[in-house]
């Protein structure tokens, strides 16, 4: 008999990864993407896995960092997102950052050229038809209003939402390198890097820093629509001016912290530092790290040129802001990402309440494998909770408090405690070594079942 396809709605990070995992075991996929037929507030292309907020996958240190561990687990699970990211990495210290255009084009090409994947462009304006026996909804933070409303009606729940802000991008040639300098924090190299991967713009005088903060707080901000006004921000992606309003030194101990950096022009550590990270393979564009904003465009140009080294900055993209939507997963989903009210529907990616590109792709990877196992009549085995994937899955399905559920990045606080009382750097390595040993067992079990 001809195998019925699994339908995936949304070709972002999660949907793309889910599709890739499914076709690896010979199950066909119909991948539905509404762009360019229906556009979103944040995307600019019709490519799959388009990166909007940042080009960074964050730390690639799998021995000492939870997101780095997630990278490694995904690589061991034949992740399309990680393979494409590795092919198109750009220098970013100890982080993994990518050329966003080449990365997205690569993912799109791999999926569109696969013989088991059919791509259908257009909006799914409501719940999928009943004849679609297995569906993964991976529509991300910008789920269309029609589908969002249908999900709300099915679950009888109020949607949770928060604002996600976009940082500006600067043309490198417009940066004054007589004031700015190349250096990674603590000179730490990373994938494709040298230890001098960021451009640093330092405020040597505290008076200049505080003048910059005052300008941020006094600047004109984007006006929100009435339906947006009660939407909270996600704490991990606050606009720069919102952080400034929490205290004049908040930025100096956050994205503008000077630790691990030394200004060669003065021979000392600056009072505060703005870092810019390479955004494309050519090295012509740099992203202002942590400077997501809701300032009006004119205000951005004026105020960001107060930063030493950016006096004549030319912007390839100014910052912006959009509303991000997710469901109350601990209440609505079971342990394998199925909607309790309609088990033929699975959810994956940021709509589940995970936060971050890599986390979204990882949940897509799991959703794809769960759906494939179900279609093949195999037991649906979740990764051990001791792994980064398992810990993340546990949090968004059963581990978090449904009454206070908020988006979450992967972190060691989601992992079960270690059997032994280990402290310092050895503690993180103990988490990661345990995780990888357990994850390898899960991957082998999947291969055997598939």
C-alpha positions in Angstrom: 0.0 0.0 0.0 1.1 3.5 -0.7 2.2 5.2 2.5 0.0 8.2 3.5 2.0 11.4 4.0 2.5 13.2 7.2 1.4 16.9 6.8 3.6 19.6 8.3 2.2 23.1 8.6 5.0 25.7 8.6 8.5 25.4 7.1 10.5 27.3 9.7 13.2 25.8 11.9 10.9 23.2 13.5 8.9 22.3 10.4 12.0 21.9 8.3 13.7 19.7 10.8 10.6 17.6 11.3 10.2 17.0 7.6 13.9 15.9 7.2 13.6 13.4 10.1 10.5 11.9 8.7 11.7 11.3 5.2 14.9 9.6 6.5 12.7 6.6 7.3 10.9 6.5 4.0 7.6 8.3 5.0 6.4 11.0 2.6 5.8 14.5 3.7 3.6 17.3 2.5 5.2 20.6 3.7 2.8 23.5 3.8 4.2 27.0 3.9 2.0 30.1 3.5 4.7 32.4 2.3 4.8 34.1 -0.2 1.1 33.7 -0.8 0.5 35.2 2.7 3.3 37.2 4.2 4.2 37.7 7.9 5.2 40.8 9.8 8.8 39.7 10.2 9.9 37.5 7.3 11.4 39.0 4.1 11.8 35.9 1.8 9.9 32.8 0.9 12.7 30.4 1.9 12.4 27.8 4.6 14.1 28.2 8.0 14.5 32.0 7.5 16.3 33.5 10.5 14.7 36.8 11.6 15.8 38.0 15.1 19.5 37.0 15.0 21.9 34.8 13.1 23.3 33.2 16.2 22.7 29.6 17.4 24.4 30.7 20.6 27.1 28.7 22.4 28.6 25.7 20.6 30.5 24.4 23.7 28.9 21.0 24.2 30.9 20.2 27.4 30.0 23.3 29.4 26.8 24.8 28.0 23.3 23.4 27.7 22.6 24.9 24.2 26.0 23.6 23.0 24.9 20.2 24.3 21.7 20.5 22.3 23.8 21.3 19.2 25.8 18.1 19.7 22.7 15.9 20.3 21.1 17.2 17.2 24.2 16.5 15.2 24.2 13.0 16.4 20.6 12.7 15.3 21.4 13.7 11.7 19.9 17.2 12.1 19.4 19.1 8.8 19.4 22.4 10.7 22.8 21.7 12.4 24.4 20.4 9.2 23.3 23.5 7.3 24.4 25.7 10.1 27.9 24.1 10.2 28.2 24.5 6.4 27.5 28.2 6.6 29.0 29.3 9.9 30.6 32.7 10.3 33.1 33.7 13.1 31.3 34.4 16.4 33.7 33.6 19.3 32.6 30.5 21.1 29.1 30.7 19.5 27.8 29.2 16.3 26.5 31.9 14.0 25.6 31.5 10.4 25.2 33.4 7.2 21.4 33.7 7.4 20.8 33.8 3.7 23.0 30.9 2.7 21.8 28.9 5.6 18.1 29.4 4.7 18.8 28.7 1.0 20.6 25.5 1.8 17.7 24.2 4.0 15.2 25.1 1.3 17.2 23.4 -1.5 17.6 20.2 0.6 13.9 19.9 1.3 12.5 20.9 -2.1 14.8 18.5 -3.9 14.0 15.5 -1.7 11.8 13.0 -3.7 9.6 12.3 -0.7 8.7 15.9 0.1 5.9 17.8 -1.6 5.7 21.5 -1.0 2.4 23.3 -1.0 2.3 27.1 -0.8 -0.7 28.7 0.8 -2.3 29.4 4.2 -4.0 26.6 6.2 -6.8 28.9 7.4 -8.2 26.7 10.1 -7.7 23.2 11.5 -6.5 20.5 9.1 -9.1 18.3 7.5 -9.9 15.0 9.2 -8.4 12.9 6.3 -5.0 14.2 7.3 -4.3 11.4 9.8 -1.0 12.8 11.1 -0.2 16.5 11.2 2.5 18.6 12.8 1.7 22.2 13.4 5.0 24.1 13.4 3.8 27.6 12.5 6.1 29.3 14.9 5.7 32.7 16.6 3.8 34.2 13.7 0.9 31.7 13.3 -1.8 33.1 11.0 -4.8 34.6 12.8 -7.2 32.1 11.2 -5.2 29.0 12.4 -4.6 30.6 15.8 -8.4 31.2 16.3 -9.1 27.6 15.3 -6.7 26.3 17.8 -8.2 28.5 20.5 -11.7 27.3 19.7 -10.5 23.6 19.8 -8.8 24.0 23.2 -11.1 26.6 24.8 -8.0 28.3 26.1 -6.7 31.8 25.9 -3.6 32.2 23.8 -0.4 33.3 25.5 1.7 35.8 23.6 4.8 38.0 24.0 6.8 40.5 22.0 9.9 39.4 20.1 12.2 42.2 19.0 14.7 42.4 16.2 18.2 43.9 16.4 19.7 46.2 13.8 22.4 45.2 11.3 25.2 47.6 10.3 27.4 47.7 7.2 31.0 46.8 8.4 32.6 49.4 6.1 30.7 52.2 8.0 32.2 51.2 11.4 35.1 53.4 12.6 37.8 50.9 13.3 40.1 53.6 14.7 37.8 53.5 17.7 36.4 49.9 17.5 38.5 46.7 17.8 38.2 43.0 17.1 38.1 40.7 20.2 36.0 37.9 21.6 35.2 38.0 25.2 38.3 36.5 27.1 39.8 36.0 23.6 37.9 32.7 23.4 37.7 31.1 19.9 34.7 29.1 18.7 33.5 27.3 15.6 35.2 29.0 12.6 36.6 31.7 14.8 39.9 33.0 16.0 39.2 34.6 19.4 38.9 38.0 17.6 35.4 37.5 16.2 33.4 40.5 17.5 33.7 44.1 16.7 33.7 46.0 20.0 32.6 49.6 20.5 33.6 50.8 24.0 32.3 53.6 26.1 35.5 54.7 27.9 33.8 57.5 29.9 30.9 56.7 32.1 29.4 60.2 31.3 29.1 59.2 27.7 27.4 55.9 28.6 24.9 57.6 30.8 24.1 60.1 28.1 23.4 57.2 25.8 21.1 55.6 28.3 19.2 58.9 28.8 18.8 59.2 25.1 17.4 55.6 24.9 14.8 56.3 27.6 13.7 59.7 26.1 13.4 58.4 22.5 10.2 57.9 20.7 9.0 54.3 20.7 6.7 52.3 18.4 3.1 52.6 19.3 1.3 49.3 19.9 -2.0 48.4 18.5 -4.9 48.1 21.0 -4.8 44.3 20.9 -1.1 44.2 21.6 -0.9 46.5 24.7 -1.3 43.8 27.3 1.2 41.4 25.7 4.2 40.8 28.0 7.8 40.7 26.8 9.9 37.5 26.9 12.6 38.1 29.5 15.3 36.6 27.2 14.7 39.0 24.4 13.8 42.4 26.0 14.1 45.6 23.9 17.2 47.5 24.7 15.2 50.5 25.9 13.1 48.4 28.2 16.2 47.1 29.9 17.5 50.7 30.2 14.3 51.7 32.0 15.0 49.1 34.7 18.0 51.0 35.8 20.8 53.0 34.2 23.4 50.2 34.9 21.2 47.3 33.7 22.8 47.3 30.3 26.3 47.6 31.7 25.7 44.3 33.5 23.8 42.8 30.6 24.5 43.0 26.8 26.9 45.9 27.3 29.0 44.3 30.0 32.7 45.0 29.5 34.1 41.9 31.3 36.7 39.9 29.3 37.4 42.8 27.0 40.3 45.3 26.8 40.3 48.4 24.6 43.7 48.5 22.8 43.2 52.3 22.3 43.3 52.9 26.1 44.9 49.8 27.5 42.1 49.3 29.9 38.7 47.8 30.3 35.9 50.2 29.1 33.0 51.3 31.2 30.6 49.6 28.9 30.9 47.8 25.5 28.6 47.3 22.5 29.5 44.1 20.6 28.7 43.5 16.9 28.7 39.9 15.5 29.3 39.0 11.9 26.0 38.3 10.1 27.0 37.0 6.7 29.8 34.9 5.2 31.3 37.8 3.3 31.8 39.7 6.6 30.1 42.8 5.2 27.2 42.9 7.7 27.4 43.0 11.5 24.5 42.5 14.0 24.4 44.7 17.1 24.3 42.0 19.8 21.4 42.3 22.3 20.1 45.5 20.7 16.6 44.4 19.8 14.5 47.5 19.9 11.1 49.1 19.5 12.5 52.6 18.9 11.2 54.4 15.8 13.6 54.1 12.8 14.7 57.7 12.9 15.5 57.5 16.6 17.5 54.3 16.1 19.8 55.9 13.5 20.3 59.0 15.8 20.9 57.2 19.1 22.9 54.2 17.9 25.3 56.7 16.3 26.1 57.9 19.8 28.0 54.6 20.2 31.8 55.2 19.8 32.8 53.7 16.5 29.3 53.9 15.0 29.2 57.7 14.5 28.8 57.2 10.8 27.1 53.8 10.8 25.0 52.8 7.9 22.2 50.3 8.6 21.4 47.4 6.4 18.4 46.8 8.6 17.0 48.7 11.5 15.4 47.0 14.6 11.8 46.1 14.8 9.3 44.2 16.9 6.5 41.7 16.4 4.1 39.7 18.5 4.9 36.1 19.3 2.2 33.5 20.0 2.5 30.2 21.8 0.1 27.7 23.4 0.0 26.5 27.0 1.8 23.3 26.2 1.9 21.7 29.7 -1.9 21.9 29.8 -2.7 21.1 26.1 -0.1 18.6 24.9 0.7 15.1 26.0 4.3 13.8 26.5 4.9 13.2 22.8 3.6 16.6 21.7 0.1 15.5 20.6 -2.8 17.8 21.4 -4.9 16.0 24.0 -8.1 17.3 22.5 -7.2 16.0 19.0 -4.3 13.5 19.1 -3.8 13.5 15.3 -2.3 17.0 15.7 1.2 17.4 17.0 2.9 20.8 17.7 6.5 21.7 17.3 8.8 24.7 17.6 8.2 28.1 19.2 4.4 27.7 19.2 5.0 25.1 22.0 6.7 27.6 24.2 10.3 26.6 23.7 12.4 29.7 22.9 15.3 30.0 20.5 16.2 28.8 17.0 18.0 25.6 18.2 15.4 24.7 20.7 12.7 25.1 18.0 14.5 22.9 15.6 15.1 20.3 18.4 11.4 20.1 19.2 10.8 19.7 15.5 13.3 16.9 15.4 11.5 15.1 18.2 8.0 15.7 16.7 9.1 14.3 13.4 10.5 11.2 14.9 7.5 10.7 17.2 5.1 11.1 14.2 7.2 8.7 12.1 7.3 6.1 14.7 3.6 6.2 15.2 2.9 5.8 11.5 5.4 2.9 11.3 3.6 1.2 14.2 6.7 1.4 16.4 6.7 2.4 20.1 7.1 6.2 20.5 10.2 6.6 22.7 11.1 10.0 24.1 14.7 10.9 24.7 15.8 10.5 28.3 15.1 13.4 30.6 18.8 13.5 31.4 19.5 14.7 27.8 19.1 18.3 26.6 16.2 17.3 24.2 14.5 15.2 26.9 14.8 17.9 29.5 13.4 20.5 27.1 10.5 18.2 26.1 9.7 17.4 29.7 9.5 21.1 30.5 7.2 22.1 27.8 4.9 19.1 28.2 4.7 18.0 31.8 7.5 19.7 33.8 6.4 23.3 33.8 3.6 24.8 35.8 0.7 25.4 33.4 -0.6 28.3 35.4 2.7 30.3 35.0 4.0 28.8 31.8 6.4 31.1 29.8 8.8 30.5 26.9 12.1 28.8 28.0 15.5 28.3 26.5 17.3 25.0 27.3 19.4 25.3 30.5 20.9 22.9 33.1 18.1 23.9 35.5 15.7 21.7 33.5 17.9 18.6 34.0 17.4 16.1 36.8 20.0 16.4 39.6 23.3 14.5 39.3 23.7 11.5 41.5 26.9 12.9 43.0 27.5 16.3 44.5 29.8 17.9 42.0 30.7 21.6 41.9 32.4 24.1 39.6 33.2 23.4 35.9 33.1 19.6 36.6 29.4 19.9 37.4 28.5 21.0 33.8 30.7 18.4 32.3 29.1 15.8 34.4 25.7 16.9 33.1 26.9 16.8 29.5 28.7 13.5 29.6 25.7 11.8 31.2 23.4 13.4 28.6 25.5 12.3 25.6 25.8 8.7 26.9 22.0 8.5 27.4 21.3 10.3 24.1 23.4 7.9 22.1 21.3 5.0 23.5 18.1 6.8 22.4 19.5 7.3 18.9 20.5 3.7 18.6 17.1 2.6 19.7 15.5 4.8 17.1 17.7 3.4 14.3 16.8 -0.1 15.3 13.1 0.6 15.4 13.1 2.6 12.1 
